[in-house]
Amino acid sequence: MRETRLHLGEPPVVAGVGVGVHGVASRTDVFRLPELWQLHLYEYDAELVVDGTPHTIRPGRVSLVPPGVTVRYRYQGRSQHLYAHLRILATEPARTVPVVQDTGPEFPFLSALLRQAVTAVPREPERTRAELWTALWRIAQLTPATDRPAPHPAVSAALAYIEANLAAPLTVPDIARAAGVSHNHLTRLLRAATGTTVVGYLRRRRLDRAHHLLRASTLSISAVAASVGIPDLQAFNKACRRELGASPRALRGATP
């Protein structure tokens, strides 16, 4: 199996999410989840066979295996990855996605989203659901790695820092320091990689996150605003209207 059909119309139901450690007691794993999708984000090298089709696992790759499919892993040693086991309803829209693909510059985002999903499980399960829905949308929108150059390390560092600190009062100098480059150099690099400015990218990510939290979680509107770094409710309302076309209350009540 090389491709699968992923439905994105509603947030997934989360059966499990966490950090998996394999390759210690045994160098191979063979298993099947009859009713659950398997999402794995990798930081190691391994071999994976999905329903008889071989795939190469590398750091920065992601796999998305549908229910009822047998997988076989062959590890090179201790192997740790982020994972989620999900129930996904067959609601439109849907996308055809590779079972295994490179995440490229999206890796910092996806890693941050899954780690936030893991952290939120005990007290904010609906936020976990929202973070994983965001991750699925990003996976569905990945383009082949051959179509784009590898991101500059400073871009990857800056994007990871933004993703991990959306709730903080970030400034461009803060982000540039975290990336290890000057303010002007980061502006040039990020515009080349994303087509927008650092401020524009930060604003877009905050509103993307807010949109998903409003639709998929039961967090109060004020809590959503604070969690994306726009604690002023008047400013949050204006930003949602400007960037998303509706007020936070209207976005929360919209039909998926």
C-alpha positions as CSV (number, residue, x, y, z in Angstrom):
1,M,0.0,0.0,0.0
2,R,1.4,3.3,-1.1
3,E,-1.5,5.7,-0.8
4,T,-4.7,6.0,1.3
5,R,-7.8,8.2,1.3
6,L,-8.0,10.6,4.3
7,H,-11.3,12.3,5.3
8,L,-10.9,15.7,7.0
9,G,-14.5,17.0,7.5
10,E,-14.6,16.4,11.2
11,P,-11.9,16.2,14.0
12,P,-10.8,12.7,14.7
13,V,-11.7,10.7,17.8
14,V,-8.5,10.1,19.8
15,A,-8.1,6.6,21.1
16,G,-4.4,7.1,22.1
17,V,-1.6,9.5,21.7
18,G,1.9,9.5,23.1
19,V,5.6,8.7,22.7
20,G,6.4,5.2,21.5
21,V,9.7,3.4,22.2
22,H,10.5,0.3,20.2
23,G,13.5,-1.8,19.1
24,V,14.7,-2.5,22.6
25,A,13.3,-5.9,23.5
26,S,12.9,-6.9,19.8
27,R,14.1,-5.5,16.5
28,T,10.8,-6.3,14.8
29,D,7.1,-5.5,15.4
30,V,4.1,-6.9,13.5
31,F,0.6,-5.7,14.3
32,R,-2.7,-4.5,13.0
33,L,-5.3,-2.1,14.5
34,P,-8.7,-3.3,13.3
35,E,-10.6,0.0,13.8
36,L,-8.0,2.7,14.2
37,W,-5.8,4.8,12.0
38,Q,-2.1,4.9,12.9
39,L,-0.2,8.2,12.7
40,H,3.6,8.1,13.4
41,L,6.1,10.9,13.2
42,Y,9.7,9.6,13.0
43,E,13.1,10.7,14.2
44,Y,15.0,7.4,13.3
45,D,15.9,5.1,10.5
46,A,13.9,1.8,10.0
47,E,12.1,-0.4,7.5
48,L,8.4,-0.5,7.3
49,V,6.1,-2.8,5.3
50,V,2.5,-1.8,5.0
51,D,0.2,-4.5,3.6
52,G,3.1,-6.0,1.8
53,T,4.5,-2.7,0.4
54,P,8.0,-1.8,1.7
55,H,8.8,1.8,2.8
56,T,12.0,3.4,4.1
57,I,11.6,5.3,7.4
58,R,13.9,8.3,7.9
59,P,14.0,11.2,10.4
60,G,11.4,13.7,9.3
61,R,9.0,11.2,7.7
62,V,5.4,10.6,8.7
63,S,3.2,7.5,8.2
64,L,-0.5,7.3,8.1
65,V,-1.9,3.8,8.0
66,P,-5.7,3.1,7.7
67,P,-7.6,0.6,9.9
68,G,-7.3,-3.1,9.4
69,V,-3.9,-3.0,7.6
70,T,-1.0,-5.1,8.8
71,V,2.3,-3.3,9.4
72,R,5.8,-4.7,10.0
73,Y,8.6,-2.7,11.4
74,R,12.3,-3.6,11.4
75,Y,14.3,-1.3,13.8
76,Q,18.0,-0.6,13.9
77,G,18.0,-0.2,17.7
78,R,16.1,1.9,20.2
79,S,13.6,3.9,18.2
80,Q,11.4,6.6,19.6
81,H,8.5,8.3,17.8
82,L,5.4,10.3,18.4
83,Y,2.2,8.5,17.6
84,A,-1.6,8.8,17.6
85,H,-4.3,6.2,17.2
86,L,-7.5,7.7,15.7
87,R,-11.0,7.0,14.6
88,I,-11.7,9.1,11.5
89,L,-15.2,9.5,10.2
90,A,-15.8,9.3,6.5
91,T,-16.9,12.9,6.0
92,E,-15.8,15.2,3.1
93,P,-13.5,16.8,2.2
94,A,-11.1,13.9,1.5
95,R,-7.6,13.8,0.2
96,T,-5.4,11.0,-1.3
97,V,-2.2,11.0,0.7
98,P,1.0,8.8,0.6
99,V,1.1,6.2,3.4
100,V,4.7,7.4,4.1
101,Q,6.1,10.8,3.1
102,D,8.7,13.4,4.0
103,T,7.4,16.3,6.0
104,G,10.3,18.7,5.0
105,P,9.9,22.1,6.6
106,E,6.6,21.0,8.1
107,F,8.4,18.7,10.5
108,P,8.8,21.3,13.3
109,F,5.1,22.1,13.1
110,L,3.9,18.5,13.2
111,S,6.3,17.6,16.0
112,A,5.1,20.6,18.1
113,L,1.4,19.7,17.3
114,L,1.8,16.1,18.4
115,R,3.7,17.1,21.5
116,Q,1.1,19.6,22.5
117,A,-1.6,16.9,21.8
118,V,0.2,14.6,24.2
119,T,0.5,17.3,26.9
120,A,-3.1,18.2,26.6
121,V,-4.5,14.7,27.0
122,P,-5.1,14.6,30.8
123,R,-6.9,17.9,31.3
124,E,-7.9,19.2,27.8
125,P,-8.8,16.2,25.6
126,E,-10.7,18.4,23.2
127,R,-7.6,20.4,22.6
128,T,-5.7,17.1,21.9
129,R,-8.4,16.4,19.3
130,A,-8.0,19.9,17.7
131,E,-4.2,19.6,17.6
132,L,-4.4,16.3,15.8
133,W,-7.0,17.6,13.4
134,T,-4.6,20.4,12.5
135,A,-1.8,17.8,12.0
136,L,-4.0,15.7,9.7
137,W,-4.8,18.8,7.5
138,R,-1.1,19.6,7.3
139,I,-0.2,16.1,6.4
140,A,-2.8,16.1,3.7
141,Q,-1.3,19.3,2.2
142,L,2.3,18.2,2.1
143,T,3.9,18.4,-1.3
144,P,6.6,15.9,-2.5
145,A,10.0,16.7,-1.1
146,T,11.5,16.6,-4.6
147,D,9.4,19.7,-5.4
148,R,11.1,21.9,-2.9
149,P,14.6,22.6,-1.5
150,A,15.5,21.6,2.0
151,P,14.7,24.5,4.4
152,H,17.5,26.5,5.8
153,P,18.3,25.4,9.4
154,A,17.5,28.8,10.7
155,V,14.0,28.6,9.1
156,S,13.3,25.3,10.7
157,A,14.5,26.6,14.1
158,A,12.4,29.7,13.7
159,L,9.3,27.9,12.7
160,A,9.7,25.4,15.5
161,Y,10.1,28.2,18.0
162,I,7.0,30.0,16.8
163,E,5.0,26.8,17.0
164,A,6.1,26.0,20.5
165,N,5.5,29.6,21.7
166,L,2.3,30.8,20.1
167,A,0.8,31.8,23.4
168,A,3.8,34.0,24.2
169,P,4.2,37.7,23.3
170,L,6.6,36.9,20.5
171,T,8.7,39.5,18.6
172,V,10.7,39.1,15.5
173,P,14.0,39.7,17.4
174,D,13.0,36.9,19.8
175,I,12.4,34.5,17.0
176,A,15.7,35.6,15.2
177,R,17.7,35.0,18.4
178,A,16.1,31.5,18.8
179,A,17.1,30.8,15.1
180,G,20.6,32.1,15.6
181,V,20.5,34.7,12.9
182,S,19.9,38.4,12.5
183,H,16.4,40.0,12.3
184,N,17.0,41.0,8.7
185,H,18.5,37.7,7.6
186,L,15.6,35.7,9.1
187,T,13.1,38.0,7.3
188,R,14.8,37.2,4.0
189,L,15.1,33.5,4.7
190,L,11.5,33.1,5.9
191,R,10.0,35.1,3.0
192,A,11.9,32.9,0.6
193,A,10.6,29.7,2.3
194,T,7.0,30.7,3.0
195,G,6.2,33.6,0.8
196,T,5.4,35.9,3.7
197,T,7.0,37.9,6.5
198,V,7.8,36.7,10.0
199,V,5.0,38.8,11.4
200,G,2.6,37.6,8.7
201,Y,3.5,34.0,9.3
202,L,3.1,34.3,13.0
203,R,-0.3,35.9,12.6
204,R,-1.4,33.2,10.2
205,R,-0.4,30.4,12.5
206,R,-2.1,32.0,15.5
207,L,-5.4,32.3,13.6
208,D,-5.1,28.8,12.1
209,R,-4.6,27.5,15.6
210,A,-7.5,29.6,16.9
211,H,-9.8,28.4,14.1
212,H,-9.2,24.8,15.0
213,L,-9.6,25.3,18.7
214,L,-12.8,27.1,18.2
215,R,-14.2,24.4,16.0
216,A,-12.9,21.3,17.7
217,S,-12.6,22.1,21.4
218,T,-14.8,23.3,24.3
219,L,-12.3,25.9,25.5
220,S,-13.9,29.2,26.2
221,I,-13.3,31.9,23.6
222,S,-11.1,33.8,26.0
223,A,-9.0,30.7,26.7
224,V,-8.6,30.1,22.9
225,A,-7.5,33.8,22.5
226,A,-5.0,33.5,25.3
227,S,-3.6,30.1,24.0
228,V,-2.7,31.7,20.7
229,G,-1.1,34.8,22.1
230,I,-4.0,37.3,21.5
231,P,-5.4,37.7,25.0
232,D,-7.2,41.0,24.3
233,L,-10.7,39.8,23.3
234,Q,-11.4,42.9,21.2
235,A,-8.2,42.4,19.2
236,F,-8.9,38.7,18.9
237,N,-12.4,39.4,17.6
238,K,-11.0,41.9,15.0
239,A,-8.3,39.4,13.9
240,C,-10.8,36.6,13.4
241,R,-13.1,38.8,11.4
242,R,-10.2,40.1,9.3
243,E,-8.3,36.9,8.7
244,L,-11.1,34.2,9.0
245,G,-14.1,36.2,7.8
246,A,-16.3,35.8,10.9
247,S,-16.4,36.4,14.7
248,P,-15.1,33.8,17.1
249,R,-18.6,33.0,18.2
250,A,-19.7,32.5,14.6
251,L,-16.7,30.3,13.8
252,R,-17.5,28.1,16.9
253,G,-21.1,27.6,15.7
254,A,-20.2,26.9,12.0
255,T,-21.0,23.5,10.6
256,P,-17.9,21.5,9.7
